[in-house]
Amino acid sequence: MPVLEVITSSGLGSLLGMRHAFEPDHLAAMSTLVTHERSSYKAALLGMCWGIGHSVSLFVVGAGLVLLRAGMPSGVSDLFEFAVALMLIGLGARAIVSAARQDQAGPPHSHRHSFLVHRHGGAPPHVHIGAWTFARRPLLIGALHGLAGSGALTALVLATLPSTAARLAYMALFGIGSTVGMAALSGVLGWPLARLGGHHAVARGLSLAVGCLSAAVGLLWGYPLVARLL
């Protein structure tokens, strides 16, 4: 196989992977995750975790189909797409509920200063996030997106690239490109969010807007699939 064929297909795959990161369902899903981040670095890490999950599932399923020279059944592809739509609605609902709860304080408790005793509200309910907990959600979200897109990508490479090596190289670089694109996008989004997050009303409004957007994209994404699945 000519080396130029691999280089050309790989370069095109990485560029298209970067563009792929900007598709509406990807943007909607990631925006619900980075809205609560106050650091560009952490936001970029979230995007990278999304890209890793997306790339792994995309390449594993896609490579299997390429090696078998088979396409994904349309019913299975529609089912994965519908799962993405449900996930977007769920993420949107979670962001909306989070915005609604931002004014809630924890249970009141008594506090003593020498002879003075007073009561005040405690910290709102929260959880402490570890490294795996931080990475798990974007990894799983990205993996589901990868499953939904693997059928279309496999059909593309089977139809346009003549050799198995070129097809696998294209898919690998496509995944790397989407990881880089999403990490960069999330980092850029994290910069203004880190500065706006100190304003409670603005942070709450962003969470509400992002939640509504994600839910709307999920509904629009899933509605045409219902008829096909039924």
C-alpha positions as CSV (number, residue, x, y, z in Angstrom):
1,M,0.0,0.0,0.0
2,P,1.5,3.4,-0.9
3,V,2.7,5.4,2.1
4,L,1.1,8.5,0.7
5,E,-2.3,6.9,1.0
6,V,-1.8,6.3,4.7
7,I,-0.5,9.8,5.3
8,T,-3.3,11.4,3.3
9,S,-6.1,9.4,4.9
10,S,-4.6,9.9,8.4
11,G,-4.3,13.6,8.0
12,L,-7.8,14.0,6.7
13,G,-9.1,11.8,9.5
14,S,-7.5,13.9,12.2
15,L,-8.9,17.1,10.7
16,L,-12.4,15.7,10.4
17,G,-12.2,14.4,13.9
18,M,-11.5,17.9,15.2
19,R,-14.5,19.2,13.3
20,H,-16.5,16.2,14.6
21,A,-16.0,17.5,18.2
22,F,-18.1,20.6,17.3
23,E,-21.3,18.7,16.4
24,P,-24.4,19.8,18.3
25,D,-24.9,16.7,20.4
26,H,-21.3,16.7,21.5
27,L,-21.4,20.4,22.4
28,A,-24.6,20.0,24.3
29,A,-23.3,17.1,26.3
30,M,-20.0,18.7,27.2
31,S,-21.5,22.1,28.0
32,T,-23.5,20.5,30.9
33,L,-20.2,19.1,32.3
34,V,-18.0,22.2,32.0
35,T,-20.6,24.7,33.2
36,H,-19.7,24.0,36.9
37,E,-15.9,24.0,36.4
38,R,-14.0,27.0,37.5
39,S,-10.7,26.1,35.8
40,S,-9.8,26.0,32.2
41,Y,-7.4,23.2,33.0
42,K,-10.1,21.0,34.6
43,A,-12.5,21.8,31.8
44,A,-9.9,20.7,29.2
45,L,-9.4,17.5,31.2
46,L,-13.1,16.8,31.0
47,G,-13.0,17.3,27.2
48,M,-10.0,15.0,26.9
49,C,-11.8,12.3,29.0
50,W,-14.8,12.6,26.7
51,G,-12.5,12.3,23.7
52,I,-10.8,9.2,25.1
53,G,-14.1,7.4,25.7
54,H,-15.4,8.5,22.3
55,S,-12.2,7.3,20.5
56,V,-11.9,3.9,22.3
57,S,-15.5,2.8,21.6
58,L,-15.4,4.3,18.1
59,F,-12.2,2.5,17.2
60,V,-13.0,-0.8,18.8
61,V,-16.4,-1.2,17.2
62,G,-15.3,0.4,13.9
63,A,-12.2,-1.7,13.6
64,G,-14.2,-4.9,14.2
65,L,-16.6,-3.9,11.4
66,V,-13.7,-3.0,9.1
67,L,-12.0,-6.3,9.7
68,L,-15.2,-8.1,9.1
69,R,-16.0,-5.9,6.1
70,A,-19.5,-5.4,7.4
71,G,-21.7,-2.5,8.2
72,M,-23.6,-1.9,11.4
73,P,-27.3,-2.9,11.2
74,S,-29.5,0.2,10.9
75,G,-31.6,-0.9,13.8
76,V,-28.6,-1.1,16.1
77,S,-27.3,2.3,14.9
78,D,-30.7,3.9,15.6
79,L,-30.7,2.4,19.0
80,F,-27.4,3.9,19.9
81,E,-28.5,7.3,18.5
82,F,-31.7,7.1,20.6
83,A,-29.6,6.3,23.7
84,V,-27.6,9.5,23.0
85,A,-30.8,11.5,22.8
86,L,-32.0,10.1,26.1
87,M,-28.6,10.9,27.6
88,L,-28.8,14.5,26.4
89,I,-32.3,14.9,28.0
90,G,-31.0,13.4,31.2
91,L,-28.0,15.7,31.3
92,G,-30.2,18.7,30.6
93,A,-32.6,17.8,33.4
94,R,-29.7,17.3,35.8
95,A,-28.3,20.8,34.9
96,I,-31.8,22.4,35.4
97,V,-32.2,20.7,38.8
98,S,-28.7,21.8,39.8
99,A,-29.6,25.4,38.9
100,A,-32.8,25.2,40.9
101,R,-31.0,23.9,44.0
102,Q,-28.2,26.5,44.0
103,D,-30.0,28.7,46.5
104,Q,-30.6,25.8,49.0
105,A,-28.6,25.8,52.1
106,G,-27.8,22.8,54.3
107,P,-29.6,22.2,57.7
108,P,-29.2,25.0,60.2
109,H,-27.0,24.5,63.3
110,S,-26.1,26.4,66.4
111,H,-22.8,28.1,66.7
112,R,-21.2,29.7,69.8
113,H,-18.9,32.6,70.1
114,S,-18.0,33.0,73.8
115,F,-21.4,33.9,75.5
116,L,-23.2,34.5,72.2
117,V,-25.1,31.6,70.5
118,H,-26.7,31.9,67.1
119,R,-28.0,29.7,64.3
120,H,-27.3,29.8,60.6
121,G,-27.6,27.6,57.6
122,G,-24.9,25.1,56.8
123,A,-23.2,24.4,53.5
124,P,-25.5,23.1,50.7
125,P,-25.5,19.3,50.0
126,H,-22.4,18.3,48.1
127,V,-20.1,15.4,47.3
128,H,-16.3,15.2,47.2
129,I,-15.0,14.4,43.8
130,G,-12.1,12.0,43.3
131,A,-10.0,11.5,40.2
132,W,-12.0,8.5,38.9
133,T,-15.4,10.2,39.7
134,F,-14.2,13.3,37.8
135,A,-13.2,11.3,34.7
136,R,-15.9,8.6,34.7
137,R,-18.9,10.7,33.5
138,P,-17.2,12.3,30.4
139,L,-15.6,8.9,29.6
140,L,-19.0,7.2,29.6
141,I,-20.7,10.0,27.7
142,G,-17.9,10.0,25.1
143,A,-18.1,6.2,24.8
144,L,-21.8,6.3,24.0
145,H,-21.3,9.0,21.4
146,G,-18.6,6.8,19.9
147,L,-20.9,3.9,19.7
148,A,-23.5,6.0,18.0
149,G,-21.1,7.3,15.4
150,S,-19.2,4.1,14.7
151,G,-21.6,2.8,12.1
152,A,-21.5,5.9,9.9
153,L,-17.7,6.2,10.1
154,T,-17.3,2.5,9.2
155,A,-19.6,3.0,6.2
156,L,-17.5,6.0,5.1
157,V,-14.1,4.3,5.3
158,L,-15.4,1.1,3.6
159,A,-16.7,3.1,0.7
160,T,-13.8,5.5,0.2
161,L,-10.6,3.8,1.3
162,P,-9.2,0.8,-0.5
163,S,-7.1,-0.9,2.1
164,T,-7.6,-2.1,5.7
165,A,-4.5,-0.3,6.9
166,A,-5.7,3.0,5.5
167,R,-9.1,2.5,7.1
168,L,-7.8,1.7,10.5
169,A,-5.3,4.6,10.3
170,Y,-8.1,7.0,9.4
171,M,-10.3,5.8,12.3
172,A,-7.5,6.1,14.8
173,L,-6.5,9.6,13.7
174,F,-10.2,10.6,13.6
175,G,-10.5,9.6,17.2
176,I,-7.3,11.5,18.2
177,G,-8.5,14.6,16.3
178,S,-11.9,14.5,18.1
179,T,-10.1,14.2,21.5
180,V,-7.8,17.2,20.7
181,G,-10.8,19.2,19.4
182,M,-13.0,18.6,22.4
183,A,-10.1,19.2,24.9
184,A,-9.3,22.5,23.3
185,L,-13.0,23.5,23.1
186,S,-13.6,22.6,26.7
187,G,-10.5,24.6,27.8
188,V,-11.7,27.6,25.9
189,L,-15.2,27.4,27.4
190,G,-13.6,27.0,30.9
191,W,-11.8,30.3,30.7
192,P,-14.9,32.6,30.8
193,L,-16.8,30.2,33.1
194,A,-13.9,30.5,35.6
195,R,-14.5,34.2,35.7
196,L,-18.2,34.2,35.6
197,G,-18.6,31.5,38.2
198,G,-18.1,33.9,41.1
199,H,-21.3,35.6,40.2
200,H,-24.0,33.4,41.6
201,A,-26.9,34.6,39.5
202,V,-24.8,34.3,36.3
203,A,-23.6,30.8,37.2
204,R,-27.2,29.7,37.9
205,G,-28.5,31.3,34.7
206,L,-25.7,29.5,32.7
207,S,-26.6,26.1,34.2
208,L,-30.3,26.7,33.5
209,A,-29.6,27.7,29.9
210,V,-27.3,24.9,29.2
211,G,-29.7,22.4,30.7
212,C,-32.6,23.6,28.5
213,L,-30.3,23.5,25.4
214,S,-29.2,20.0,26.1
215,A,-32.7,18.8,26.7
216,A,-33.9,20.5,23.5
217,V,-31.1,19.0,21.4
218,G,-32.0,15.5,22.9
219,L,-35.7,15.9,22.0
220,L,-34.9,17.1,18.5
221,W,-32.3,14.3,18.1
222,G,-34.6,11.5,19.4
223,Y,-37.9,12.4,17.9
224,P,-37.2,11.2,14.3
225,L,-35.8,8.0,15.7
226,V,-38.9,7.0,17.6
227,A,-40.8,6.2,14.4
228,R,-37.9,4.2,13.0
229,L,-37.5,2.1,16.2
230,L,-41.2,1.5,16.5
